[in-house]
Amino acid sequence: KLRELEALLQKYQIEVISSNWYEPIKTAKGVTLQLRLQFSGRMVDLIPFHLALDSLSNTMKLNNLNLTINGQTEDKLGNFSGNLNVQFLPLERPDAVH
C-alpha cells in the first residue's frame, strides 16, 4: 500500500516535505501502521489525489487533513501545503479474533 501511496503522490505531483512513522497499533486483526505526511503542491492536483486516496479506503484510513492554501486568483486555485495522517489497516487474518 505504501507503494500505491507513493505512486499517487508522484502521479499528482504532490511533493513530500517530510514523513514520520508512529508506533504501530496492535489489534486482534493485526498491526495498523501509522504515517504522518507533510506535503505541498497545486490545488488543482489535490482534489483528484484525494479522490484516488479515498478509493483505497478499504486498506488505508485518512485522518486529520490540514491545509494552508495560498496564491489563489480568479483564474487559478493556487497552491497548498499541509499534512495528513495515514493508517495502513491490517488485512483480515484467518485466525483473527472477532
C-alpha positions, 0 to 999 in steps of 0.5 A: 500500500505504501507503494500505491501511496507513493505512486499517487503522490508522484502521479499528482505531483504532490511533493513530500516535505517530510514523513514520520512513522508512529508506533504501530497499533496492535489489534486482534486483526493485526498491526495498523501502521501509522504515517504522518505526511507533510506535503505541498503542491497545486490545488488543482492536483489535490482534489483528484489525489484525494479522490484516488486516496479515498478509493483505497479506503478499504486498506488505508484510513485518512485522518486529520487533513490540514491545509494552508492554501495560498496564491489563489486568483480568479483564474487559478486555485493556487497552491497548498501545503499541509499534512495528513495522517495515514493508517495502513489497516491490517488485512483480515487474518484467518485466525483473527479474533472477532 
